[in-house]
Amino acid sequence: MRRGRFVVGLVLLLIGLVLIVLPLVATTSESVAPSQVLTLTPSFIGSGTVTVSWSGAPSATSVQLYSCSTSTCDTGPSLASGQGSSGSFSATLSSGQTYGIQVSGTGSSAVTLTLKTLGLTLPMLAGIVLLVVGIIVVLLSFRRRDEAAPAPSVAPVPEAPVEETPAPEPEEPAAPAAPAAAPPSGPRPPLTCSYCGTVNEVWLTNCRSCKRPLKTTG
């Protein structure tokens, strides 16, 4: 489908170029005898120019371009002219107006005139339109092709391996503190009062005889 649009656009572009360029380079040749009048009725859009040239004619040759004032275009106001065995001249022409070209000074010999017109005409205008349309169609075909082209695949970037942090080793429970050394086992010695000398049981704090505080003996 895109290729078809491209081909259509290219054809329109080429036709437009031909319609524009061909009138710019085209010339016409007319053989005009002294007894003849060559008439021109340009179909310009607005106005244009004409260039008349000749060569190989008698030295007394005279070529005249004028605006026709009658239907037969026998004579009229002169617009441009040239003399000699070869020469050329240019003049501005208006669309829809009839112009005449006459030669003289050649006896009975005809002179070959080369005419080149230059101006905007309907075929040239159509060529400009086709040229613009063709360029647009060609550009759109390229644009659609670019849009349809898949995006270049991008290789995924490998992710750096994640270093796993080793789990902390469980701490060994602290060894229980050694129990305090137990006092030496065995019966405690009786308590002797230092005041009266009475022997008292180990659980007494005051002497049972004199009632004074006891002190440990032994």
Beta strands, then each sheet from edge to edge (+ up, - down):
strand 1: 28-32
strand 2: 38-40
strand 3: 47-54
strand 4: 62-67
strand 5: 78-83
strand 6: 87-94
strand 7: 99-104
strand 8: 111-119
strand 9: 191-192
strand 10: 199-200
sheet 1: 1+ 8- 3+ 6-
sheet 2: 2+ 7- 4+ 5-
sheet 3: 9+ 10-
end
